[in-house]
Amino acid sequence: DGYSHLSAYERKRLKNITENAKFFAALKLHESAARLNQIATKSQSHVTKRRKPKKVEDETTRRRSMRLLRVEPLDIPLLETPARPAAEEYPPVPVGPLPMVPEDQVENSKWTEALLSTWMRISELNVDDADRGTLDIKRYQESLSRMVLSEENIRKVVKARVCSMAIHPSKSTILVAAGDKQGHIGLWNVSCRSEEGAHMFVPHNFSVNCMHFSPCNPAHLLSLSDDTLRCGDVTRAVFDEICRGEENFSSFDFLEENASTAIVGHWDGDVSVVDRRTPGMSLELSADIGFRRTRTVHVHPVNKQYFLAAGSVDVCVFDVRYLKAKGNEPLKSLTGHTKSVASAYFSPVTGSRVVTVCADDKLRVFNSKNIQVLLILTIKQNQNPQEQPAKTAIWDPKQEHCFLVGSMAHPRQIQVFQDTGKLLHSFYNVECLGSVCSINVVHPSQNILVGGNSSGRLHVF
C-alpha cells in the first residue's frame, strides 16, 4: 500500500483520517473534505497570512491637551511648574577632621555658638566625685519616685532610630548627645528650655553605634560608627578622626582613665586596640577572639586589663594584655544564653556583677567577683515576640547593685531592677511616653534618666 515503512499505529491513524475524509465527502462538505484529503495525501496546507488593515491617510488628527504639550495659549503665558525636589540624599562624609557645623547651617548661628559655648564652659568645671556614695535601697527608691517626665523634656533630637546616647557629667547643666542610624549626632541642652537648645551634626556615614564623653575631659565626645571612630572636640569646634576601618565597628570602651586607649568591638567578631597617641588612623592590634559577632565590649571599672565581649550566644571575659592575632582563649565564659546576646556590662563601682540582655527575653545577672563568674539570677522580661526586645540593660553609675532596662509592658516604661531580681521602680507617663526606650543613659551623679526611641526622640526624667 506504499506505507509499509510506517508503524502499525501510524497506519491505523492514516486509515482513520482517510475514512473520515470519505465520510465528510459523502456529506458534501467540500471544503472540509478537501482539507482532510490534503492531510491524508501529505500535501502541505496553504499558509494564510493576516491581512494588514489599510492605512487610513485621511484619519482625523487626535485632539491633545495644550497644557500637556506645554504650548502657551494665545495671549496667556504658561505658568512655570516648580521642579520637584529630589529625594533627600546626604553626600559622603569626607575623611579627616570635620568642622563642628550643624547640618542645616552653612555657618554657625548664634544659637549653635551658644550651645557649643555652654558645652565648653561646663567642661571646664571640675566634677567632684567625692560625694558619689551609694545610697541604701530605700533612699534610692525614694529618689527614683521623685523623677518625672514632662512635655518640655521631650524633644526629637535626631532624624532616625536612636542607636547610642551619652550624657555630660556636669551638675549644673543637662547636656545630652544622641547618635542615630543615619550617622547624625544631636546635641541637646535640656536646661536651655527653648527650641534653640538642640542642634544636629553629620560626622558619620553610618549608624552611630556607641558614644562616650571622655572621662578625663568632657569637652571631648567620642563617637563610633561602622567605619570610623571620631572625637568631637568643642574647644576647637571640630570632629577629629581617630581611626578608620571597613564598615565593621560595633562598640568601644576606654582602657584607661585618660581615654588614650580603647578596646573596639567588630561586627565580624574580632576586637581591636586603639591608641590615640599613635600617629595615623590605623589600629594597634586586631584580635580574633573566636566570636561570630561582637556587639558590645566593656572594660572592668577597677581592673582595666579585663574586658567583657558579648556576641551571638557568647559572653566572655578577656585579658587585653594577652591578646594576639589568633588563638585567644577567654579567662571566663558566661554560659546559659540560648539566643543572641544584645549587651553585657560590669557593675559600675567594683565590677562584681554582670548584667546581660538576651533575645530569649531574659535578663541574667552574674556574680563576677574576682572574675569567678557564676549565674545568680534570671529575670523574665515582659516582651512581645512580634517586636524587637529591649536592646541594652545599663547599670546606674550611682548604684552598684541596680540596673535599668526599657520594657514593652503597657504602659511603655523603663524599669529599675535590683541585682536580686526585685523590681524597684518603673518610669512611665501615659500621656508623654508611648514608645519603647531601648537606649537609655543615666547621669553619673544626678537623678537624671534619658530614654531614646526608634523615631529619634529623647525623654528626660
Long-range contacts (C-beta under 8 A, 24 or more apart in sequence): 14-40, 90-182, 90-183, 90-202, 92-205, 93-183, 93-202, 93-203, 93-204, 93-205, 95-241, 95-244, 96-241, 97-238, 97-239, 97-240, 97-241, 98-203, 98-230, 98-238, 98-239, 99-237, 99-238, 99-239, 100-201, 100-232, 100-234, 100-237, 100-238, 100-239, 101-201, 102-199, 102-200, 102-201, 103-184, 103-200, 103-201, 103-202, 104-200, 108-237, 111-196, 111-199, 112-199, 114-196, 115-187, 115-189, 115-192, 115-196, 115-197, 115-198, 115-199, 116-234, 116-237, 118-173, 118-175, 118-189, 118-192, 119-168, 119-175, 119-187, 119-189, 119-219, 119-234, 120-219, 120-234, 120-235, 122-168, 122-170, 122-172, 122-173, 122-175, 122-218, 123-168, 123-170, 123-217, 123-218, 123-219, 123-234, 124-219, 125-170, 125-172, 127-169, 127-170, 127-171, 127-218, 127-445, 129-445, 131-445, 132-398, 132-444, 132-445, 134-349, 134-398, 134-399, 134-400, 135-398, 135-399, 137-401, 137-402, 137-418, 137-424, 140-399, 140-402, 140-424, 141-424, 141-425, 143-447, 144-416, 144-424, 144-425, 144-427, 144-447, 145-425, 146-447, 147-427, 147-447, 147-448, 147-449, 147-461, 148-429, 148-461, 149-427, 149-429, 149-432, 149-433, 149-459, 149-460, 149-461, 150-432, 151-432, 152-193, 153-190, 153-459, 153-460, 153-461, 154-432, 154-457, 154-458, 154-459, 154-460, 155-188, 155-190, 155-197, 155-198, 155-457, 155-458, 156-455, 156-456, 156-457, 156-458, 157-186, 157-187, 157-188, 157-198, 157-200, 157-456, 157-457, 157-458, 158-182, 158-184, 158-185, 158-186, 158-200, 158-456, 159-184, 159-200, 159-456, 160-184, 160-456, 161-453, 161-454, 161-455, 161-456, 162-438, 162-439, 162-452, 162-453, 162-454, 162-456, 162-457, 162-458, 163-207, 163-208, 163-209, 163-439, 164-208, 164-209, 164-210, 164-211, 164-223, 164-439, 165-211, 165-439, 165-440, 165-441, 165-450, 165-452, 165-458, 166-211, 166-212, 166-213, 166-221, 166-441, 167-213, 167-441, 167-442, 167-443, 167-444, 167-448, 167-450, 168-213, 168-218, 169-213, 169-218, 169-443, 169-444, 169-445, 170-218, 171-445, 171-446, 174-443, 174-448, 174-460, 176-441, 176-450, 176-458, 176-460, 177-211, 177-213, 177-221, 177-223, 178-452, 178-456, 178-458, 179-204, 179-207, 179-208, 179-209, 179-210, 179-211, 179-223, 179-225, 180-207, 180-208, 180-456, 181-207, 182-207, 183-207, 183-208, 183-225, 184-208, 185-211, 185-221, 185-223, 185-232, 186-456, 188-458, 190-460, 201-232, 201-239, 203-230, 203-232, 203-239, 204-228, 204-230, 206-247, 209-249, 209-250, 209-251, 210-250, 210-251, 210-252, 212-252, 212-253, 212-254, 214-254, 214-259, 215-254, 215-257, 215-259, 216-257, 216-258, 216-259, 217-259, 220-259, 222-252, 222-259, 222-262, 224-249, 224-250, 224-251, 224-252, 224-264, 225-249, 226-250, 226-267, 229-262, 229-264, 229-274, 231-276, 241-281, 242-274, 242-276, 242-281, 243-274, 243-281, 243-282, 243-283, 244-281, 245-272, 245-283, 250-293, 250-294, 250-295, 250-296, 251-294, 251-295, 251-296, 251-297, 252-297, 253-297, 253-298, 253-299, 253-307, 254-299, 255-299, 255-304, 255-307, 255-320, 256-304, 263-297, 263-299, 263-307, 263-320, 264-297, 265-294, 265-295, 265-296, 265-297, 265-309, 266-294, 267-293, 267-294, 267-295, 268-292, 268-293, 268-294, 269-293, 269-294, 269-311, 270-294, 271-297, 271-307, 271-309, 271-318, 271-323, 273-320, 273-323, 285-323, 285-325, 286-325, 287-323, 287-324, 287-325, 287-326, 287-328, 288-325, 288-326, 288-327, 288-328, 289-316, 289-318, 289-323, 289-328, 289-330, 290-314, 290-328, 293-340, 295-341, 295-342, 295-343, 296-342, 296-343, 296-344, 296-345, 296-392, 298-344, 298-345, 298-346, 299-346, 300-346, 300-351, 301-346, 301-347, 301-348, 301-349, 301-350, 301-351, 302-350, 302-351, 303-351, 303-371, 306-331, 306-351, 306-371, 308-344, 308-345, 308-346, 308-354, 309-344, 310-341, 310-342, 310-343, 310-344, 310-356, 311-341, 312-340, 312-341, 313-337, 313-338, 313-339, 313-340, 313-341, 314-341, 315-341, 315-344, 315-354, 315-356, 317-368, 317-371, 317-373, 331-371, 332-368, 332-371, 332-372, 332-373, 333-373, 334-364, 334-366, 334-373, 334-375, 335-375, 336-364, 336-375, 336-378, 337-364, 342-389, 342-390, 342-391, 342-392, 343-391, 343-392, 343-393, 345-392, 345-393, 345-394, 345-395, 345-403, 346-395, 347-395, 347-400, 347-401, 347-403, 347-419, 348-395, 348-396, 348-397, 348-398, 348-399, 348-400, 349-400, 350-400, 352-400, 353-395, 353-400, 353-401, 353-419, 355-393, 355-395, 355-403, 355-419, 356-393, 357-389, 357-390, 357-391, 357-392, 357-393, 357-405, 359-389, 361-385, 361-389, 363-393, 363-405, 363-417, 365-419, 365-421, 376-419, 377-419, 377-420, 377-421, 379-417, 379-421, 381-405, 381-407, 381-408, 382-407, 382-408, 382-409, 383-408, 384-408, 387-436, 388-438, 390-436, 390-438, 391-438, 391-439, 392-438, 392-439, 392-440, 394-440, 394-441, 394-442, 396-442, 397-442, 397-443, 397-444, 397-445, 398-442, 398-444, 398-445, 404-440, 404-442, 404-449, 405-440, 406-436, 406-437, 406-438, 406-439, 406-440, 406-451, 407-436, 408-436, 412-436, 412-437, 414-440, 414-449, 414-451, 414-461, 427-451, 427-461, 432-459, 433-459
